[in-house]
Amino acid sequence: MRVQHVPALQTLARWPVENVAAAVIGQDGAMTSYGDTAVVYELASVTKLLVAHAVLVAVEEGAVDLATPAGPPGATVAHLLAHASGLAFDTRRVEAGVAEQRIYSSAGFEILAEIVEDATGIAFGDYLREGVCEPLGMRSTDLVGPAGHGARSTVEDLSRFASELLAPRVISSELAAQARTVAFAGLDGFVPGYGRHRPNDWGLGYEIRGHKRPHWTAAGHSPATFGHFGQAGTFLWVDPERRVAATVLTDRPFGAWAKPLWSEFNDAVLADLDGAAG
């Protein structure tokens, strides 16, 4: 018997969550969506995508440089963005030498926010709003907590942001390309919830899929796919080869429930796209 294909967004109806909203996005905005895309959700570590972009705006404006010293001795803004500074996950304790390991560090993003604040004289939450959110029309996005995991947003706003990642406007295409290229290649490390990867590729704030198994994106995604997921049960990915992105926001924390359902959804998105192209 032939198994009928279920469109990706319809699979979300089976998710064990109270609320979920999602969109599949092209460079001109959302192509299709699910749920109430105006509802505000906690982003958790998807926050890092927004914060990294604001730091890149500061680089573009000349307020800071990727080579600006930051964090432990010998580390720079680029090392903090790429989780290569040696800082611990949630403290400013040094656990490794600079560019020796890929240690995922939310504390490093707090330092990045402080550096931009010091360089610009603008509170980082305000800088994020003025440099990223306002130009992109992201009216429901705010940084209300730490720079590593404290933002709130909507699918509507993240759709606008994903379009920016596909076709940058607030930073140059050259800097955007650098940000989604592996930084400090060859470093091993852990992706929270998905184990150790050799190597654990990361760009300047964006996790890069590479050839990681297991992973929260689809097996069929291009290795150049980049993005982030959050412990709030949220994710955003961009496949630059397909010129498409997707985001899903939920109100259930990441856990064992999410892994198979995220994979199913992302596989179905690719199947939808391949079917439409065929």
C-alpha distance (Angstrom), angle and dihedral (degrees) to the residues before:
residue distance angle dihedral
M1 . . .
R2 3.80 . .
V3 3.81 114.4 .
Q4 3.79 110.6 -132.6
H5 3.79 115.0 -128.8
V6 3.81 114.2 -116.9
P7 3.83 113.8 -147.7
A8 3.77 112.7 -115.5
L9 3.79 98.6 -113.4
Q10 3.80 91.9 52.2
T11 3.81 90.2 60.5
L12 3.81 88.7 67.2
A13 3.81 90.5 71.3
R14 3.82 88.1 71.4
W15 3.79 95.7 53.2
P16 3.84 115.6 116.2
V17 3.80 94.4 -125.6
E18 3.79 134.1 112.7
N19 3.80 93.7 -133.2
V20 3.79 134.8 11.3
A21 3.78 134.7 169.6
A22 3.79 128.7 -179.9
A23 3.77 145.9 168.6
V24 3.77 139.9 -166.4
I25 3.77 108.2 -141.8
G26 3.78 140.9 -159.9
Q27 3.77 127.8 -169.9
D28 3.82 90.3 -86.7
G29 3.81 94.8 52.0
A30 3.80 140.3 -85.4
M31 3.80 113.8 -8.2
T32 3.81 94.1 -171.9
S33 3.79 134.8 -4.6
Y34 3.79 144.2 -169.1
G35 3.80 132.3 -148.5
D36 3.77 128.1 -4.1
T37 3.79 102.2 -29.7
A38 3.82 92.2 -171.4
V39 3.82 95.2 63.8
V40 3.81 113.9 111.2
Y41 3.82 116.4 -126.0
E42 3.78 134.7 -177.8
L43 3.82 107.5 -104.1
A44 3.82 101.0 -162.1
S45 3.82 107.4 -173.9
V46 3.80 94.8 -3.7
T47 3.81 78.1 80.6
K48 3.80 87.1 78.0
L49 3.81 91.4 69.2
L50 3.80 90.7 57.9
V51 3.79 93.8 42.7
A52 3.80 92.3 48.4
H53 3.78 90.3 51.4
A54 3.80 90.8 51.6
V55 3.80 89.9 50.8
L56 3.80 88.9 51.2
V57 3.81 88.9 52.2
A58 3.81 87.3 54.7
V59 3.80 88.9 50.5
E60 3.80 90.5 49.4
E61 3.80 90.7 50.5
G62 3.81 92.2 48.6
A63 3.80 94.8 -117.5
V64 3.81 90.1 122.2
D65 3.78 134.9 3.6
L66 3.79 130.8 -137.8
A67 3.81 85.6 -118.0
T68 3.82 93.7 52.2
P69 3.83 108.7 125.4
A70 3.80 109.9 -106.3
G71 3.78 135.4 163.7
P72 3.82 120.3 -8.3
P73 3.82 119.3 17.6
G74 3.79 109.4 -74.4
A75 3.80 94.4 20.7
T76 3.80 125.3 114.8
V77 3.79 140.6 -166.1
A78 3.81 87.7 -88.7
H79 3.82 91.8 54.0
L80 3.81 91.2 52.1
L81 3.80 93.0 47.8
A82 3.81 90.7 49.7
H83 3.83 96.3 44.3
A84 3.80 89.6 -117.5
S85 3.81 100.4 117.9
G86 3.80 95.8 95.3
L87 3.83 93.5 -118.5
A88 3.79 120.0 142.8
F89 3.78 122.9 -107.1
D90 3.80 100.9 -100.4
T91 3.81 105.7 5.2
R92 3.78 135.8 53.3
R93 3.77 91.4 -113.7
V94 3.80 113.7 129.4
E95 3.80 111.3 -123.5
A96 3.81 101.2 169.8
G97 3.76 142.2 9.3
V98 3.78 120.7 -83.9
A99 3.84 111.7 -76.0
E100 3.81 92.6 0.3
Q101 3.82 98.3 108.8
R102 3.80 139.1 8.2
I103 3.81 99.6 -115.8
Y104 3.79 110.0 176.5
S105 3.81 104.6 -129.4
S106 3.78 128.1 -174.9
A107 3.80 87.3 176.3
G108 3.79 88.4 63.3
F109 3.80 90.4 60.0
E110 3.79 90.6 52.6
I111 3.80 87.9 55.9
L112 3.81 90.3 49.2
A113 3.80 90.3 54.6
E114 3.80 90.5 50.5
I115 3.80 91.6 50.0
V116 3.81 92.3 52.5
E117 3.81 90.4 46.2
D118 3.80 91.6 51.6
A119 3.80 93.1 46.1
T120 3.80 96.6 46.8
G121 3.80 104.2 28.3
I122 3.81 88.0 -130.1
A123 3.80 123.8 118.1
F124 3.78 105.6 -108.3
G125 3.80 94.8 -122.7
D126 3.79 88.5 55.3
Y127 3.80 91.2 46.0
L128 3.81 90.7 52.4
R129 3.78 90.6 49.9
E130 3.82 95.0 45.9
G131 3.79 97.3 39.5
V132 3.81 101.9 39.1
C133 3.80 115.1 6.3
E134 3.80 101.3 46.4
P135 3.83 96.8 45.7
L136 3.81 89.6 49.7
G137 3.81 96.1 43.8
M138 3.81 93.6 -114.4
R139 3.81 96.8 154.5
S140 3.81 98.5 162.3
T141 3.80 98.9 50.2
D142 3.80 121.8 103.3
L143 3.78 137.8 163.5
V144 3.79 101.4 -133.2
G145 3.81 99.0 161.0
P146 3.80 141.6 17.2
A147 3.80 118.0 -16.6
G148 3.79 91.0 -119.0
H149 3.78 97.9 59.0
G150 3.79 113.4 -10.1
A151 3.80 107.6 102.2
R152 3.80 130.7 110.7
S153 3.77 125.4 -157.1
T154 3.79 147.5 146.9
V155 3.77 134.9 -114.1
E156 3.81 88.0 -111.2
D157 3.80 91.2 58.0
L158 3.79 95.2 41.5
S159 3.80 89.1 51.0
R160 3.79 88.1 59.1
F161 3.78 90.0 46.8
A162 3.81 92.4 49.0
S163 3.80 89.4 52.4
E164 3.82 87.1 54.3
L165 3.80 89.8 53.1
L166 3.81 89.4 51.9
A167 3.82 95.4 44.8
P168 3.82 110.4 13.0
R169 3.79 121.2 -143.4
V170 3.81 106.0 160.4
I171 3.81 93.6 49.4
S172 3.78 129.7 32.7
S173 3.78 121.6 -91.0
E174 3.81 88.1 -120.7
L175 3.80 93.8 57.0
A176 3.80 91.0 42.3
A177 3.80 90.0 53.8
Q178 3.80 90.5 50.0
A179 3.80 91.2 50.0
R180 3.80 93.0 55.6
T181 3.81 93.2 46.4
V182 3.81 119.2 93.6
A183 3.79 109.7 -90.4
F184 3.80 119.3 -151.2
A185 3.79 91.7 2.9
G186 3.77 122.9 -142.7
L187 3.80 99.1 35.4
D188 3.80 117.3 141.7
G189 3.78 122.8 -144.3
F190 3.78 149.6 129.3
V191 3.78 129.9 -74.7
P192 3.83 103.7 -150.4
G193 3.78 109.1 -106.2
Y194 3.81 93.9 6.0
G195 3.78 103.7 67.5
R196 3.78 136.0 -128.8
H197 3.78 121.6 -23.6
R198 3.80 129.1 -164.9
P199 2.96 99.9 -128.9
N200 3.78 108.8 13.8
D201 3.79 100.5 -160.1
W202 3.78 119.7 -151.4
G203 3.78 134.8 165.6
L204 3.79 128.2 -159.1
G205 3.78 97.3 -49.2
Y206 3.79 96.9 -30.3
E207 3.80 124.3 97.8
I208 3.81 109.3 -129.5
R209 3.78 117.3 -145.8
G210 3.78 98.8 -144.2
H211 3.80 108.1 157.2
K212 3.81 98.9 -39.6
R213 3.79 118.3 155.6
P214 2.97 121.8 -143.5
H215 3.77 101.0 27.4
W216 3.79 140.9 155.5
T217 3.82 94.0 -119.8
A218 3.81 124.2 71.9
A219 3.79 122.1 -76.9
G220 3.80 87.3 -126.0
H221 3.78 95.5 56.4
S222 3.77 117.3 114.8
P223 3.82 114.3 -102.7
A224 3.81 87.0 -115.8
T225 3.82 91.2 65.1
F226 3.79 111.1 122.7
G227 3.78 139.1 -179.9
H228 3.79 140.5 98.5
F229 3.77 142.6 -98.5
G230 3.79 128.5 -146.9
Q231 3.77 136.7 -143.7
A232 3.81 88.0 -121.7
G233 3.81 87.8 75.7
T234 3.79 94.2 -95.7
F235 3.78 138.0 126.2
L236 3.78 144.7 170.8
W237 3.80 125.3 -167.7
V238 3.78 133.9 178.9
D239 3.80 123.6 -158.7
P240 3.81 103.7 -162.2
E241 3.79 93.4 -172.0
R242 3.81 93.0 56.8
R243 3.83 91.4 36.2
V244 3.79 91.0 -131.0
A245 3.79 138.1 113.5
A246 3.79 137.7 -172.5
T247 3.77 136.9 -161.4
V248 3.79 131.9 -169.1
L249 3.82 124.9 -171.9
T250 3.80 123.6 -170.6
D251 3.79 138.4 168.3
R252 3.82 95.7 -129.2
P253 3.82 120.3 90.9
F254 3.79 117.6 -114.5
G255 3.79 114.0 -91.1
A256 3.78 144.2 128.6
W257 3.80 89.6 -51.6
A258 3.80 91.8 64.1
K259 3.77 103.0 53.4
P260 3.82 100.5 71.1
L261 3.80 93.7 35.3
W262 3.80 94.5 49.6
S263 3.80 89.8 49.8
E264 3.81 91.5 47.7
F265 3.80 91.7 49.8
N266 3.80 95.1 46.8
D267 3.81 92.3 46.0
A268 3.81 88.7 50.3
V269 3.82 92.1 50.3
L270 3.80 89.5 55.7
A271 3.80 91.1 45.7
D272 3.83 89.8 51.6
L273 3.78 90.5 50.9
D274 3.78 94.0 46.1
G275 3.79 90.5 47.8
A276 3.80 91.8 50.6
A277 3.80 90.9 48.1
G278 3.78 91.0 49.5
